[in-house]
């Protein structure tokens, strides 16, 4: 068969991953049919050299031109290959910069383009509901990730299989998926099933299934040349959104918790039709991504409200009056009633201890409980539980929830790492309140820390403003009353010698020092260092090109057995870099038996 096809191709035109073959126009139609046969036979999976020798004997009517700029199909389809191809797609930063810097309203093309990409992947909008997906769609500025994580963990308490066919009343949810962004350590964090990131083998398998559908048969062209019918490039976030939906459908996921990327109205996730959505929700709104969403709370609220769907329940935390007015207006236009969720009295006091720290998480938890309750009722699951048993399952979900890089505490030796990826003004204020409380408790304890350190960076937003908010808030911190502290206990600043931090490091988000480019500039870091000195009157700070160097500095200042507190904040990318290094260190210690 190979020989026969090889003979036929000497008179045809075809396209390989590393060559164009051009010949007489009247043979083009027949060529396309042969290419389809080759693809079905998986002949294109052969190594390139063998493929060319087997199928391209010398022929006077064909000409071969190498494509030096083409991205070739990997010889072996590995997880590493998948990551390389993914990283070659148009980056989120490029997309945001392009939209923010142009006078053309590129947002208006976002959803039509995404729908075209979904069709190219083999999915019509009606397919999501047809495959049984029931989605919880969440937008907002602050707390999206926390709310999604809480909803997921609450719903996990109801996960199981209803094996009694005679009992028509459901007691369990089937598979639960979650799609969030960004990731902190590995891209697989973005796509979770039943509380865990999908495996490397699952990611690789579904990645290439989708990749093959989106790329031309038998070859992978230069990624800058991949266009759909609207001539729109396939971006990183768009691809991962399609990959999440594809994975959920192939894995038989029933409940999918979907977090918007940026905005809502034009976000890639907003291709979900109303019959595939169980609940929509908006978390706390604030100013962020002004180039794409606008610089007022009203404009941002308009975008976030875009996820509302007719006949689909919509919930929100209490918002600023001007934001709430916009949400109500858009809800009326869409025939939706918005229910605003106040902080639950159930969360006050010490009756329940949330797995996610920070007082503000009580507002997120209140919204999460409302979302989960409505979803369970929509799927007729909660009807099988009494009030007390239902409450216990909700409590367990809230108490055991975890989320990387959000008010997270890690201990390593004598260092306590306080990690929060706050990157907006409101979230930085919340981080300062959280860490200030922890610092006050530590100072008032029987083992107060003589050393504190700050690791900070923000590469894309107003880094100095965020640092100013942090330092202004921490300087005013006083001990909490929870530990029944005596009134004569000194403030944080008094205890630490008229400063909040003994040391500070301002670094870029590059994780490893060996990956720092020679041309990397430290202008942002140096400006933050100068500003920090005006607050803490402290010259013991360094500016550096990598997260690894900042961690090494923390190790050096913590030599000995004295307790050290390190606050890491300003960026989720920074938080991810810290966690990557701490995980690697823990793994190395385990291997060496330390």
Backbone torsions as a table, in degrees:
resi	resn	phi	psi	omega
1	UNK	NA	-41.6	179.9
2	UNK	-61.0	-43.1	-179.9
3	UNK	-63.3	-40.6	179.7
4	UNK	-63.0	-45.9	179.5
5	UNK	-65.1	-38.8	178.2
6	UNK	-60.0	-42.0	179.1
7	UNK	-64.2	-41.5	-178.1
8	UNK	-65.5	-37.7	-174.8
9	UNK	-70.0	-19.6	176.8
10	UNK	-62.4	-16.5	-179.5
11	UNK	-115.9	13.2	-176.2
12	UNK	-124.6	173.0	175.4
13	UNK	-110.8	136.5	177.7
14	UNK	-152.4	171.0	-175.0
15	UNK	-130.1	128.8	177.2
16	UNK	-113.2	172.4	-178.2
17	UNK	-66.8	-18.8	-177.9
18	UNK	-130.4	20.0	177.9
19	UNK	-161.5	145.0	167.2
20	UNK	-103.1	138.1	175.1
21	UNK	-120.1	124.5	-172.2
22	UNK	-119.2	135.2	175.6
23	UNK	-151.5	-155.7	-172.2
24	UNK	-65.9	138.4	-175.0
25	UNK	-58.6	-34.5	-173.4
26	UNK	-69.2	-8.5	-179.3
27	UNK	-95.5	-2.6	-172.4
28	UNK	-62.0	-44.4	-177.1
29	UNK	-60.6	-46.4	179.1
30	UNK	-63.5	-35.4	179.4
31	UNK	-59.1	-44.2	-178.1
32	UNK	-60.2	-39.9	179.6
33	UNK	-65.7	-38.6	178.9
34	UNK	-65.7	-40.0	178.6
35	UNK	-60.0	-39.8	179.1
36	UNK	-63.4	-40.7	177.9
37	UNK	-63.1	-44.8	179.4
38	UNK	-59.6	-41.7	-177.9
39	UNK	-66.1	-42.8	179.2
40	UNK	-63.4	-32.7	178.1
41	UNK	-79.8	-2.7	-179.2
42	UNK	62.5	26.2	-179.2
43	UNK	-66.4	-27.2	-178.6
44	UNK	-72.7	-10.6	177.8
45	UNK	-79.5	-10.1	176.4
46	UNK	-63.0	150.8	174.1
47	UNK	-54.5	143.6	-174.4
48	UNK	-53.2	-42.9	-176.5
49	UNK	-62.5	-45.2	179.4
50	UNK	-64.3	-39.9	-177.5
51	UNK	-61.0	-43.9	-177.5
52	UNK	-69.8	-42.7	-179.8
53	UNK	-64.1	-41.4	-176.1
54	UNK	-70.5	-32.2	-168.6
55	UNK	-114.9	-6.9	-175.4
56	UNK	-126.9	70.1	170.7
57	UNK	-66.9	161.8	-178.5
58	UNK	-61.0	138.1	-178.9
59	UNK	-152.2	137.0	-174.2
60	UNK	-74.2	-16.4	-174.2
61	UNK	-100.8	4.4	179.7
62	UNK	-122.0	151.7	178.2
63	UNK	-130.8	133.0	-178.8
64	UNK	-107.2	127.6	177.7
65	UNK	-122.4	118.3	178.2
66	UNK	-63.4	145.4	175.7
67	UNK	-106.2	92.4	-174.9
68	UNK	-68.8	-21.7	-177.0
69	UNK	-96.7	1.2	-176.4
70	UNK	-75.4	146.2	171.5
71	UNK	-91.8	115.2	-171.4
72	UNK	-84.4	153.4	173.2
73	UNK	-62.7	132.3	177.6
74	UNK	-60.3	140.6	179.2
75	UNK	-64.0	-37.4	173.6
76	UNK	-122.6	133.8	-174.7
77	UNK	-88.6	91.2	-176.1
78	UNK	-108.4	169.2	175.6
79	UNK	-60.4	-40.2	178.7
80	UNK	-63.1	-40.9	177.0
81	UNK	-61.3	-42.9	-179.7
82	UNK	-61.3	-43.9	179.7
83	UNK	-64.0	-38.7	179.6
84	UNK	-63.4	-44.5	178.8
85	UNK	-66.5	-39.5	178.5
86	UNK	-61.7	-44.1	-179.6
87	UNK	-67.4	-17.3	178.9
88	UNK	-80.5	-13.1	179.8
89	UNK	-72.5	164.2	179.7
90	UNK	-58.7	123.9	-173.3
91	UNK	-74.1	158.3	177.0
92	UNK	-60.5	-40.2	-178.4
93	UNK	-62.2	-40.3	178.5
94	UNK	-63.3	-43.4	-179.9
95	UNK	-61.9	-48.4	-178.4
96	UNK	-62.5	-43.8	-179.6
97	UNK	-63.5	-42.2	-179.1
98	UNK	-63.0	-47.7	-178.7
99	UNK	-66.8	-38.7	-177.0
100	UNK	-70.9	-26.5	-172.6
101	UNK	-100.6	-1.1	-178.6
102	UNK	-104.3	150.4	177.5
103	UNK	-82.9	-14.3	178.4
104	UNK	-78.6	140.6	178.1
105	UNK	-79.8	84.2	-178.5
106	UNK	-72.4	-18.7	179.5
107	UNK	-57.7	-33.6	-174.0
108	UNK	-64.8	-20.0	-179.8
109	UNK	-91.9	-8.7	-169.5
110	UNK	-60.3	-52.1	-176.7
111	UNK	-70.2	-46.1	175.9
112	UNK	-55.9	-41.0	178.7
113	UNK	-64.7	-43.0	-179.1
114	UNK	-65.1	-37.5	177.3
115	UNK	-63.7	-39.3	177.8
116	UNK	-64.6	-40.4	177.6
117	UNK	-64.6	-39.6	178.6
118	UNK	-62.7	-40.3	178.4
119	UNK	-64.5	-39.9	178.4
120	UNK	-65.2	-29.1	176.6
121	UNK	-80.0	-6.0	177.3
122	UNK	99.5	13.7	-176.7
123	UNK	-122.8	125.3	168.1
124	UNK	-91.3	158.6	-177.4
125	UNK	-58.0	-30.1	-179.8
126	UNK	-73.4	-15.7	-176.4
127	UNK	-67.8	-30.9	-174.8
128	UNK	-62.6	-46.9	177.5
129	UNK	-70.0	-37.5	-179.4
130	UNK	-61.4	-32.6	178.3
131	UNK	-84.5	3.1	174.0
132	UNK	92.0	8.5	179.2
133	UNK	-72.3	132.1	173.0
134	UNK	-125.6	107.0	-168.3
135	UNK	-99.7	146.9	169.2
136	UNK	-109.6	113.6	-171.5
137	UNK	-105.6	123.2	-172.6
138	UNK	-123.3	127.1	174.3
139	UNK	-122.1	172.7	179.4
140	UNK	145.3	173.7	178.5
141	UNK	-99.9	-47.5	-179.9
142	UNK	-116.2	140.2	170.5
143	UNK	85.0	4.4	179.5
144	UNK	-58.9	-49.9	-178.1
145	UNK	-62.7	-40.6	-179.7
146	UNK	-65.1	-45.9	-179.9
147	UNK	-62.2	-44.6	179.0
148	UNK	-60.3	-43.9	-179.8
149	UNK	-63.5	-40.6	179.0
150	UNK	-66.5	-44.3	178.4
151	UNK	-60.1	-45.8	179.5
152	UNK	-57.6	-46.0	-175.0
153	UNK	-72.5	-31.6	173.8
154	UNK	-65.2	-48.5	-177.3
155	UNK	-65.6	-28.7	177.6
156	UNK	-60.1	-28.2	179.9
157	UNK	-67.1	-16.1	-179.4
158	UNK	-106.6	9.1	-177.2
159	UNK	-74.0	137.5	177.6
160	UNK	167.3	-170.8	179.9
161	UNK	-124.2	131.4	175.1
162	UNK	-87.8	100.7	-173.5
163	UNK	-91.0	-16.4	-178.7
164	UNK	-84.6	99.8	-176.0
165	UNK	-65.3	-24.7	-178.1
166	UNK	-76.8	-20.8	179.5
167	UNK	-90.8	106.8	-175.9
168	UNK	-78.7	-13.7	-179.0
169	UNK	-84.5	122.5	-178.2
170	UNK	-74.7	141.6	174.4
171	UNK	-119.6	-9.3	-173.7
172	UNK	-135.5	153.0	169.1
173	UNK	-91.7	148.7	171.8
174	UNK	-84.3	-162.7	-170.2
175	UNK	-51.7	140.7	-178.6
176	UNK	-115.8	121.6	177.7
177	UNK	-108.9	158.0	175.1
178	UNK	-145.5	135.3	177.7
179	UNK	-123.6	116.4	-178.7
180	UNK	-135.6	170.9	176.3
181	UNK	-156.0	158.7	-7.5
182	UNK	-81.1	177.8	172.5
183	UNK	-92.6	158.4	-178.7
184	UNK	-103.9	-41.4	-176.6
185	UNK	-116.1	-50.0	-179.6
186	UNK	-133.5	145.3	-177.2
187	UNK	-61.9	-23.5	-179.5
188	UNK	-66.1	-16.9	176.2
189	UNK	-60.5	-26.5	-175.6
190	UNK	-69.7	-27.5	-176.8
191	UNK	-119.1	109.0	-176.1
192	UNK	-119.6	149.4	173.4
193	UNK	-132.7	124.8	-178.6
194	UNK	53.0	41.7	171.3
195	UNK	88.8	-1.4	-178.2
196	UNK	-128.3	144.8	175.2
197	UNK	-59.6	146.7	176.9
198	UNK	-62.4	153.6	-176.6
199	UNK	-73.6	167.1	177.0
200	UNK	-61.6	-39.1	-179.3
201	UNK	-68.3	-39.9	176.7
202	UNK	-63.9	-45.8	180.0
203	UNK	-58.3	-47.4	-177.5
204	UNK	-62.7	-45.8	-177.4
205	UNK	-61.5	-51.0	-176.8
206	UNK	-74.6	-28.6	175.9
207	UNK	-59.2	-51.2	-175.7
208	UNK	-74.7	-27.6	171.5
209	UNK	-59.2	-46.5	-179.1
210	UNK	-71.8	-41.3	-179.4
211	UNK	-56.5	-44.1	-179.1
212	UNK	-64.4	-33.7	179.6
213	UNK	-71.9	-32.6	-174.7
214	UNK	-89.1	-15.3	-178.2
215	UNK	-108.6	160.6	-179.3
216	UNK	-61.5	149.5	-177.5
217	UNK	-57.6	125.1	170.0
218	UNK	85.0	-4.5	178.7
219	UNK	-157.4	160.6	176.0
220	UNK	-115.2	108.2	-178.8
221	UNK	-73.8	172.7	174.2
222	UNK	-53.4	129.1	-171.4
223	UNK	-62.7	-26.1	176.8
224	UNK	-69.5	-13.3	-179.6
225	UNK	-100.0	-2.1	179.1
226	UNK	-76.2	118.1	179.2
227	UNK	-135.0	151.8	169.6
228	UNK	-97.1	-167.1	-175.1
229	UNK	-64.7	-19.0	179.4
230	UNK	-94.5	7.8	-177.9
231	UNK	58.2	34.7	178.5
232	UNK	-102.8	134.0	-178.5
233	UNK	-71.9	148.2	176.3
234	UNK	-81.9	115.4	-177.6
235	UNK	-96.1	168.9	-178.0
236	UNK	-57.1	-51.7	-176.2
237	UNK	-69.8	-38.2	177.5
238	UNK	-60.1	-45.8	-178.5
239	UNK	-62.5	-45.5	-178.4
240	UNK	-65.8	-33.6	176.5
241	UNK	-63.8	-46.3	176.6
242	UNK	-63.9	-37.9	179.2
243	UNK	-63.7	-39.6	178.6
244	UNK	-62.1	-50.1	-179.7
245	UNK	-62.6	-41.3	178.8
246	UNK	-61.8	-44.8	179.7
247	UNK	-63.6	-44.1	-179.8
248	UNK	-60.5	-43.5	-179.6
249	UNK	-66.4	-45.2	-178.4
250	UNK	-67.4	-29.0	-178.5
251	UNK	-91.9	-0.1	177.9
252	UNK	72.5	33.8	178.5
253	UNK	-70.5	137.8	177.0
254	UNK	-97.8	-54.7	179.5
255	UNK	-98.1	127.4	178.2
256	UNK	-125.6	118.6	176.8
257	UNK	-93.6	117.8	-171.0
258	UNK	-119.6	118.9	178.3
259	UNK	-95.6	130.1	174.8
260	UNK	-62.3	150.5	175.2
261	UNK	-80.6	-74.6	177.9
262	UNK	-128.5	127.1	177.1
263	UNK	78.4	-129.4	-177.4
264	UNK	-178.7	-56.6	-178.2
265	UNK	-53.7	-45.7	-176.4
266	UNK	-111.4	14.2	-179.1
267	UNK	-72.2	147.7	-177.3
268	UNK	-59.7	-27.8	-179.6
269	UNK	-73.5	-12.2	-171.9
270	UNK	-86.2	25.4	172.1
271	UNK	-89.4	-1.7	-179.9
272	UNK	-68.3	127.8	177.1
273	UNK	-77.8	164.1	-174.2
274	UNK	-63.0	-31.7	-177.3
275	UNK	-78.2	-5.6	174.9
276	UNK	-102.2	2.8	-176.8
277	UNK	-115.6	128.6	179.8
278	UNK	-91.1	-42.8	-177.0
279	UNK	-146.8	144.6	168.3
280	UNK	-118.6	154.0	-178.0
281	UNK	-152.4	149.7	176.1
282	UNK	-124.9	125.2	177.3
283	UNK	-86.5	-171.5	-176.8
284	UNK	-55.2	134.7	-179.8
285	UNK	-100.6	146.2	178.2
286	UNK	-159.1	-176.8	-177.8
287	UNK	-87.4	121.6	177.8
288	UNK	-165.6	152.7	-179.6
289	UNK	52.2	50.4	-173.9
290	UNK	-63.6	-29.4	179.9
291	UNK	-63.9	-29.2	-178.4
292	UNK	-102.4	-30.5	-171.4
293	UNK	-111.7	-13.3	-176.6
294	UNK	104.7	165.3	-173.7
295	UNK	-107.1	15.6	177.5
296	UNK	-125.4	154.7	-179.5
297	UNK	-65.2	-30.4	178.8
298	UNK	-66.3	-44.0	179.0
299	UNK	-63.4	-42.5	-179.1
300	UNK	-66.2	-40.7	177.7
301	UNK	-61.1	-37.2	178.7
302	UNK	-59.4	-46.5	-179.9
303	UNK	-63.9	-46.4	-176.5
304	UNK	-64.1	-34.5	-179.5
305	UNK	-68.8	-8.5	-178.1
306	UNK	-64.1	-15.8	-179.5
307	UNK	-83.2	-7.7	178.8
308	UNK	-59.3	140.5	-179.7
309	UNK	-128.3	140.0	177.1
310	UNK	-55.0	135.9	177.3
311	UNK	67.7	8.1	178.5
312	UNK	-105.1	127.9	-179.9
313	UNK	-57.4	140.1	-177.4
314	UNK	-128.6	128.6	-179.4
315	UNK	-126.8	152.2	178.8
316	UNK	-149.9	150.4	167.8
317	UNK	-70.1	168.3	175.8
318	UNK	-64.1	132.5	-175.6
319	UNK	-116.0	167.2	171.4
320	UNK	-59.4	146.3	-175.4
321	UNK	-52.7	-41.2	-177.7
322	UNK	-68.3	-33.6	176.8
323	UNK	-72.1	-41.5	-179.4
324	UNK	-63.2	-34.9	178.9
325	UNK	-63.6	-41.4	179.2
326	UNK	-67.5	-43.5	178.6
327	UNK	-58.9	-43.7	-179.7
328	UNK	-64.4	-40.1	-179.7
329	UNK	-64.1	-47.4	-179.8
330	UNK	-66.8	-35.1	178.1
331	UNK	-63.6	-40.5	178.6
332	UNK	-64.1	-39.6	178.5
333	UNK	-62.8	-33.7	-176.2
334	UNK	-95.6	-0.7	-178.6
335	UNK	72.0	37.9	-177.1
336	UNK	-121.8	145.7	174.2
337	UNK	-107.1	121.3	179.9
338	UNK	-87.7	129.8	175.0
339	UNK	-106.6	118.9	-179.5
340	UNK	-90.1	130.5	-171.7
341	UNK	-106.1	112.3	175.7
342	UNK	-77.8	171.1	177.0
343	UNK	-64.0	131.2	-177.3
344	UNK	-73.9	134.7	176.3
345	UNK	-64.4	-21.9	177.8
346	UNK	-61.1	-24.6	-176.4
347	UNK	-95.8	-4.3	178.6
348	UNK	-80.4	153.4	-179.1
349	UNK	78.8	-160.1	-175.7
350	UNK	-110.2	18.0	-177.5
351	UNK	-68.4	-26.5	178.5
352	UNK	-140.6	134.7	179.3
353	UNK	-110.4	109.5	-177.6
354	UNK	-64.2	143.7	177.0
355	UNK	-69.3	-25.7	176.7
356	UNK	-99.4	125.9	-175.1
357	UNK	-81.3	161.1	179.6
358	UNK	110.0	131.9	-178.4
359	UNK	-60.5	-35.1	-178.9
360	UNK	-62.0	-21.6	-179.7
361	UNK	-67.6	-17.1	176.8
362	UNK	-66.7	-34.2	175.2
363	UNK	-67.9	-42.4	177.5
364	UNK	-63.5	-40.2	-179.4
365	UNK	-65.4	-37.4	178.8
366	UNK	-62.6	-42.9	177.3
367	UNK	-66.0	-42.3	-178.8
368	UNK	-61.6	-41.6	178.7
369	UNK	-61.6	-42.4	-179.5
370	UNK	-64.8	-43.3	179.1
371	UNK	-61.4	-49.6	-177.1
372	UNK	-62.8	-40.9	-179.6
373	UNK	-61.8	-45.7	-179.5
374	UNK	-66.3	-40.4	179.7
375	UNK	-62.0	-44.2	179.6
376	UNK	-63.1	-38.2	178.4
377	UNK	-70.6	-36.7	177.3
378	UNK	-61.0	-35.7	180.0
379	UNK	-93.5	6.5	175.6
380	UNK	57.5	41.2	177.9
381	UNK	-98.0	-46.0	-174.7
382	UNK	-66.3	-16.5	-179.9
383	UNK	-62.2	-20.3	-176.4
384	UNK	-87.9	2.0	-175.4
385	UNK	-117.8	145.8	173.3
386	UNK	-76.1	166.4	-178.7
387	UNK	-59.6	-42.6	-176.7
388	UNK	-70.5	-42.1	-179.8
389	UNK	-67.7	-36.3	177.4
390	UNK	-63.4	-44.2	179.5
391	UNK	-62.1	-39.9	-179.6
392	UNK	-64.5	-39.8	179.2
393	UNK	-67.4	-39.2	176.9
394	UNK	-64.0	-44.2	179.9
395	UNK	-60.7	-43.5	-179.6
396	UNK	-62.6	-40.1	178.3
397	UNK	-62.7	-40.8	-179.5
398	UNK	-73.3	-33.6	-176.6
399	UNK	-77.6	-26.1	-175.0
400	UNK	-105.2	2.8	-177.9
401	UNK	-69.1	145.4	176.9
402	UNK	-134.2	149.5	178.2
403	UNK	-150.6	120.6	-177.6
404	UNK	-62.2	135.0	169.4
405	UNK	75.9	11.2	176.8
406	UNK	-123.5	107.8	-177.7
407	UNK	46.5	46.8	-176.2
408	UNK	-99.0	139.4	178.6
409	UNK	-116.4	126.2	175.6
410	UNK	-124.9	137.9	177.2
411	UNK	-113.2	134.4	179.5
412	UNK	-142.0	104.2	-175.5
413	UNK	65.1	-128.2	179.2
414	UNK	-94.6	7.4	179.2
415	UNK	-100.0	132.6	172.3
416	UNK	-108.5	116.8	-178.1
417	UNK	-95.4	122.0	176.3
418	UNK	-108.4	108.2	-167.5
419	UNK	-116.5	121.8	175.1
420	UNK	-146.4	126.1	-175.3
421	UNK	-84.4	32.8	-179.6
422	UNK	-54.8	133.5	-178.8
423	UNK	-144.3	14.3	171.6
424	UNK	-126.2	166.0	-177.5
425	UNK	-59.9	-46.7	-178.4
426	UNK	-65.3	-43.4	-178.5
427	UNK	-69.1	-31.4	177.0
428	UNK	-68.0	-37.0	175.5
429	UNK	-62.0	-42.9	178.8
430	UNK	-64.9	-39.0	177.9
431	UNK	-63.9	-41.5	178.9
432	UNK	-62.1	-41.4	178.5
433	UNK	-63.4	-44.3	179.8
434	UNK	-63.2	-51.9	-177.6
435	UNK	-68.4	-36.3	178.5
436	UNK	-60.0	-39.7	177.0
437	UNK	-64.0	-43.5	178.7
438	UNK	-63.8	-40.3	-179.4
439	UNK	-66.8	-41.0	178.3
440	UNK	-63.1	-44.0	178.2
441	UNK	-62.0	-40.3	-179.3
442	UNK	-65.5	-42.0	-179.5
443	UNK	-66.2	-33.5	-178.1
444	UNK	-85.1	-1.7	-178.0
445	UNK	-83.1	177.4	179.0
446	UNK	-78.5	-7.2	178.6
447	UNK	-132.4	69.3	-176.7
448	UNK	-67.8	146.8	-178.8
449	UNK	-84.1	121.4	177.0
450	UNK	-78.7	-10.9	-177.2
451	UNK	-127.4	128.9	171.5
452	UNK	-128.3	151.1	-177.3
453	UNK	-143.9	145.5	176.0
454	UNK	-112.9	131.5	168.4
455	UNK	-118.4	120.6	-169.8
456	UNK	-138.5	143.7	167.4
457	UNK	-164.1	151.0	169.9
458	UNK	-155.7	112.3	-170.2
459	UNK	-93.4	-22.1	-171.4
460	UNK	-110.6	-28.2	-177.5
461	UNK	-103.8	-167.7	-179.2
462	UNK	-78.6	89.8	-175.2
463	UNK	-62.7	-40.2	-177.3
464	UNK	-66.5	-37.9	179.0
465	UNK	-65.7	-41.7	178.1
466	UNK	-63.7	-42.0	178.1
467	UNK	-64.9	-37.6	178.8
468	UNK	-62.7	-43.0	178.2
469	UNK	-61.8	-44.7	-179.4
470	UNK	-60.7	-50.4	-175.1
471	UNK	-69.5	-40.2	177.8
472	UNK	-59.0	-40.2	-178.3
473	UNK	-71.7	-42.7	-175.9
474	UNK	-70.7	-31.6	-179.6
475	UNK	-64.1	-27.1	-178.3
476	UNK	-91.6	0.5	-176.3
477	UNK	-65.5	138.3	173.1
478	UNK	-126.6	160.7	-179.8
479	UNK	-59.3	149.2	179.3
480	UNK	-83.3	164.4	179.5
481	UNK	-91.2	-7.2	-174.3
482	UNK	-60.3	-35.6	-178.6
483	UNK	-88.5	12.0	179.3
484	UNK	55.1	53.7	-176.3
485	UNK	-78.5	141.4	176.6
486	UNK	-70.4	148.7	-174.8
487	UNK	-67.6	-18.0	-177.7
488	UNK	-90.2	4.5	177.1
489	UNK	-70.2	133.9	-176.0
490	UNK	-67.3	159.4	175.1
491	UNK	-72.0	169.9	179.2
492	UNK	-56.7	-46.5	-177.1
493	UNK	-63.6	-40.7	178.1
494	UNK	-61.5	-45.1	-175.9
495	UNK	-64.6	-39.4	-175.1
496	UNK	-92.4	14.6	175.1
497	UNK	77.7	52.2	176.0
498	UNK	63.6	27.9	176.9
499	UNK	-151.6	159.0	179.2
500	UNK	-87.4	-41.7	-178.4
501	UNK	-120.1	139.3	174.9
502	UNK	-78.7	-29.9	-179.5
503	UNK	-139.7	157.7	176.9
504	UNK	-147.9	146.6	176.5
505	UNK	-131.7	130.8	177.3
506	UNK	-117.7	109.7	-171.3
507	UNK	-125.9	162.3	170.5
508	UNK	-77.8	173.1	-176.0
509	UNK	-86.9	-3.3	176.4
510	UNK	-60.8	126.6	-171.5
511	UNK	-71.3	-53.4	-172.5
512	UNK	-103.2	142.6	-177.5
513	UNK	-61.7	-34.4	-178.7
514	UNK	-68.1	-16.6	-179.5
515	UNK	-93.6	-2.9	-179.0
516	UNK	-71.9	125.4	179.6
517	UNK	-75.1	148.5	-178.6
518	UNK	-62.1	-27.4	-177.1
519	UNK	-89.4	1.3	-177.6
520	UNK	-60.8	127.9	-179.0
521	UNK	-96.1	149.8	-179.4
522	UNK	-117.2	27.6	-177.9
523	UNK	-60.6	-43.6	179.4
524	UNK	-63.7	-44.4	-178.4
525	UNK	-64.7	-41.1	-179.5
526	UNK	-67.1	-37.8	177.6
527	UNK	-64.9	-40.6	177.7
528	UNK	-65.5	-37.9	178.7
529	UNK	-62.3	-43.2	178.6
530	UNK	-64.4	-41.4	178.9
531	UNK	-65.6	-42.7	179.0
532	UNK	-57.6	-40.7	-177.7
533	UNK	-63.1	-32.0	179.4
534	UNK	-70.5	-25.7	178.7
535	UNK	-86.9	-48.6	-172.2
536	UNK	-96.5	-5.1	-179.1
537	UNK	49.5	46.2	-171.3
538	UNK	-134.5	121.9	179.5
539	UNK	-95.0	4.1	-178.7
540	UNK	-87.1	65.6	176.4
541	UNK	-136.0	155.6	179.0
542	UNK	-133.0	148.9	173.4
543	UNK	-109.5	133.7	-173.4
544	UNK	-145.6	163.6	-172.7
545	UNK	-90.4	-9.9	-175.7
546	UNK	-141.0	157.2	175.6
547	UNK	-67.6	-36.0	-179.4
548	UNK	-57.2	-40.1	179.2
549	UNK	-66.6	-36.5	178.5
550	UNK	-66.0	-41.9	177.8
551	UNK	-64.5	-39.7	178.1
552	UNK	-63.2	-38.0	176.2
553	UNK	-62.6	-42.4	177.6
554	UNK	-62.1	-38.3	177.7
555	UNK	-64.0	-40.5	-178.3
556	UNK	-66.4	-42.1	-177.2
557	UNK	-77.1	-9.6	-178.5
558	UNK	-103.4	9.7	-179.8
559	UNK	-59.1	135.9	-175.1
560	UNK	109.6	-159.6	-176.6
561	UNK	-116.0	3.3	-179.2
562	UNK	-68.8	146.3	-178.5
563	UNK	-71.3	133.1	-178.3
564	UNK	-127.9	131.9	176.2
565	UNK	-110.2	126.9	-179.7
566	UNK	-122.5	121.7	174.9
567	UNK	-96.9	126.2	176.7
568	UNK	-115.5	119.7	-177.5
569	UNK	-159.6	171.6	177.5
570	UNK	112.8	-22.1	-174.0
571	UNK	-163.2	137.3	173.6
572	UNK	-68.0	-30.2	177.0
573	UNK	-66.5	-39.0	176.2
574	UNK	-64.3	-45.2	178.8
575	UNK	-59.3	-41.8	177.9
576	UNK	-63.6	-39.2	177.9
577	UNK	-63.3	-42.9	177.8
578	UNK	-61.0	-46.6	-178.9
579	UNK	-64.9	-36.5	176.5
580	UNK	-59.4	-46.1	-178.4
581	UNK	-69.8	-39.4	178.9
582	UNK	-67.0	-38.7	177.7
583	UNK	-65.1	-42.8	179.2
584	UNK	-63.2	-42.2	179.2
585	UNK	-63.3	-42.3	179.2
586	UNK	-64.7	-38.6	179.2
587	UNK	-67.7	-41.6	177.9
588	UNK	-62.8	-41.2	179.2
589	UNK	-63.2	-37.6	-179.9
590	UNK	-66.8	-39.9	-179.1
591	UNK	-68.7	-34.3	-178.9
592	UNK	-90.3	-4.1	177.7
593	UNK	77.2	18.1	-179.8
594	UNK	-81.8	NA	NA
